[in-house]
Amino acid sequence: MAGPMKPAHTAFVIVDMQNDFIHPDGAYGRAGQASEAIAALPERHGRLANALRIAGGWIVSTHFTLVPG
């Protein structure tokens, strides 16, 4: 059986939490696609990330970026 969670050995991994997916002015919003569950993610993720950070854990976020050329 697993022991208690060790925050220093715990990471919250956030993948592609970007405006095009979440913000009303992003690509999905401009296409008329909306979801209350998706719109709630930034606040929910923020609470979790802050609690884990305070406990000594890690927050890892990946970003997909396009650059000219």
ZASESE-126226 format. One record per residue: residue number from 1; residue in one letter; chain; x negated, y, z negated of N, C-alpha, C, O in turn. Coordinates in steps of 0.1 Angstrom, whole numbers, plus 5000, padded with zeros to 4 digits. Layout:
(r NUM a A (X Y Z) (X Y Z) (X Y Z) (X Y Z)),
...
This chain:
(r 1 m A (4992 4988 5000) (5000 5000 5000) (4991 5012 5000) (4981 5013 4993)),
(r 2 a A (4995 5022 5007) (4987 5035 5009) (4988 5043 4996) (4998 5043 4989)),
(r 3 g A (4977 5050 4993) (4977 5058 4981) (4983 5072 4984) (4989 5074 4995)),
(r 4 p A (4982 5081 4975) (4987 5095 4977) (4980 5102 4989) (4968 5099 4991)),
(r 5 m A (4987 5111 4996) (4981 5118 5007) (4970 5127 5001) (4972 5133 4991)),
(r 6 k A (4959 5128 5008) (4948 5137 5005) (4948 5148 5015) (4944 5146 5026)),
(r 7 p A (4952 5160 5011) (4953 5171 5020) (4940 5174 5028) (4940 5177 5039)),
(r 8 a A (4929 5172 5021) (4916 5175 5028) (4913 5165 5039) (4905 5167 5048)),
(r 9 h A (4921 5154 5039) (4919 5144 5050) (4932 5144 5059) (4934 5134 5066)),
(r 10 t A (4939 5154 5059) (4952 5155 5066) (4951 5167 5076) (4947 5177 5072)),
(r 11 a A (4956 5164 5088) (4957 5175 5098) (4971 5176 5104) (4977 5165 5106)),
(r 12 f A (4975 5188 5106) (4988 5190 5113) (4983 5194 5127) (4977 5205 5129)),
(r 13 v A (4986 5186 5137) (4982 5188 5151) (4994 5194 5159) (5004 5188 5160)),
(r 14 i A (4992 5206 5164) (5002 5213 5172) (4997 5213 5187) (4986 5218 5190)),
(r 15 v A (5006 5208 5195) (5002 5207 5210) (5012 5215 5218) (5024 5213 5218)),
(r 16 d A (5006 5224 5226) (5014 5232 5236) (5026 5239 5229) (5037 5240 5235)),
(r 17 m A (5024 5245 5218) (5034 5254 5212) (5032 5268 5217) (5026 5277 5211)),
(r 18 q A (5037 5270 5230) (5034 5282 5237) (5046 5289 5241) (5057 5283 5242)),
(r 19 n A (5045 5302 5244) (5056 5311 5248) (5065 5305 5259) (5077 5306 5259)),
(r 20 d A (5058 5299 5269) (5066 5294 5281) (5076 5283 5276) (5087 5282 5283)),
(r 21 f A (5073 5276 5266) (5083 5266 5261) (5092 5271 5250) (5104 5266 5249)),
(r 22 i A (5088 5281 5243) (5096 5285 5231) (5102 5299 5231) (5114 5300 5227)),
(r 23 h A (5095 5308 5236) (5100 5322 5236) (5111 5324 5246) (5111 5318 5257)),
(r 24 p A (5122 5332 5242) (5133 5334 5252) (5129 5340 5265) (5135 5338 5275)),
(r 25 d A (5117 5348 5265) (5112 5353 5278) (5102 5344 5285) (5097 5348 5295)),
(r 26 g A (5100 5333 5279) (5091 5323 5286) (5097 5316 5298) (5109 5319 5301)),
(r 27 a A (5090 5308 5304) (5094 5301 5317) (5107 5294 5315) (5116 5295 5323)),
(r 28 y A (5109 5286 5304) (5121 5279 5301) (5133 5288 5299) (5144 5286 5304)),
(r 29 g A (5131 5299 5291) (5141 5308 5288) (5146 5315 5301) (5157 5317 5303)),
(r 30 r A (5136 5320 5309) (5139 5326 5322) (5147 5317 5331) (5155 5322 5339)),
(r 31 a A (5145 5304 5330) (5152 5294 5338) (5166 5291 5332) (5173 5282 5337)),
(r 32 g A (5170 5297 5321) (5182 5295 5314) (5183 5282 5305) (5193 5278 5301)),
(r 33 q A (5171 5277 5302) (5170 5265 5293) (5168 5270 5279) (5159 5278 5277)),
(r 34 a A (5176 5266 5270) (5175 5270 5256) (5179 5258 5247) (5187 5249 5251)),
(r 35 s A (5173 5258 5235) (5176 5248 5225) (5174 5254 5212) (5164 5259 5209)),
(r 36 e A (5184 5253 5203) (5183 5258 5190) (5172 5250 5182) (5165 5257 5174)),
(r 37 a A (5171 5237 5184) (5160 5230 5178) (5146 5235 5182) (5137 5236 5173)),
(r 38 i A (5144 5237 5194) (5131 5242 5199) (5129 5256 5194) (5118 5259 5190)),
(r 39 a A (5139 5265 5194) (5138 5279 5189) (5134 5279 5174) (5127 5288 5170)),
(r 40 a A (5138 5269 5167) (5135 5268 5152) (5121 5263 5149) (5116 5264 5138)),
(r 41 l A (5114 5258 5159) (5100 5252 5157) (5090 5261 5151) (5083 5258 5142)),
(r 42 p A (5089 5274 5156) (5078 5282 5151) (5079 5285 5136) (5070 5284 5128)),
(r 43 e A (5092 5287 5131) (5093 5289 5116) (5091 5276 5109) (5084 5276 5098)),
(r 44 r A (5096 5265 5114) (5094 5252 5107) (5079 5249 5106) (5074 5244 5096)),
(r 45 h A (5072 5250 5118) (5058 5247 5118) (5050 5256 5110) (5040 5252 5103)),
(r 46 g A (5054 5269 5109) (5047 5279 5101) (5047 5275 5086) (5037 5276 5079)),
(r 47 r A (5059 5271 5081) (5060 5267 5067) (5052 5255 5064) (5045 5254 5054)),
(r 48 l A (5052 5245 5073) (5044 5233 5071) (5029 5236 5072) (5021 5232 5063)),
(r 49 a A (5025 5244 5082) (5011 5248 5083) (5006 5255 5071) (4995 5253 5066)),
(r 50 n A (5014 5265 5066) (5010 5273 5054) (5008 5264 5042) (4999 5265 5034)),
(r 51 a A (5018 5255 5040) (5017 5246 5028) (5005 5237 5029) (4998 5235 5019)),
(r 52 l A (5002 5231 5041) (4991 5223 5042) (4978 5230 5041) (4968 5225 5034)),
(r 53 r A (4977 5242 5046) (4965 5251 5045) (4962 5254 5030) (4951 5253 5026)),
(r 54 i A (4972 5257 5023) (4971 5260 5008) (4966 5248 5001) (4958 5249 4991)),
(r 55 a A (4971 5236 5005) (4967 5224 4998) (4953 5219 5003) (4948 5209 4997)),
(r 56 g A (4947 5226 5012) (4933 5222 5016) (4933 5214 5029) (4922 5209 5032)),
(r 57 g A (4944 5213 5036) (4944 5205 5048) (4940 5213 5061) (4936 5225 5060)),
(r 58 w A (4940 5206 5072) (4936 5212 5085) (4948 5215 5094) (4958 5207 5094)),
(r 59 i A (4947 5226 5101) (4957 5228 5112) (4949 5229 5125) (4940 5237 5126)),
(r 60 v A (4953 5221 5134) (4947 5220 5147) (4957 5223 5158) (4968 5218 5158)),
(r 61 s A (4954 5233 5167) (4963 5237 5177) (4956 5236 5191) (4945 5242 5192)),
(r 62 t A (4962 5230 5201) (4957 5230 5214) (4964 5240 5223) (4976 5243 5220)),
(r 63 h A (4957 5246 5232) (4963 5256 5241) (4959 5253 5255) (4948 5251 5259)),
(r 64 f A (4969 5253 5264) (4967 5251 5278) (4967 5265 5284) (4977 5273 5283)),
(r 65 t A (4956 5269 5291) (4954 5282 5296) (4950 5282 5310) (4941 5274 5314)),
(r 66 l A (4957 5290 5319) (4953 5291 5332) (4946 5305 5334) (4951 5315 5329)),
(r 67 v A (4935 5305 5341) (4928 5317 5343) (4926 5319 5359) (4925 5309 5366)),
(r 68 p A (4926 5331 5363) (4925 5333 5378) (4912 5327 5383) (4902 5327 5376)),
(r 69 g A (4913 5321 5395) (4901 5315 5401) (4898 5302 5396) (4888 5296 5401)),
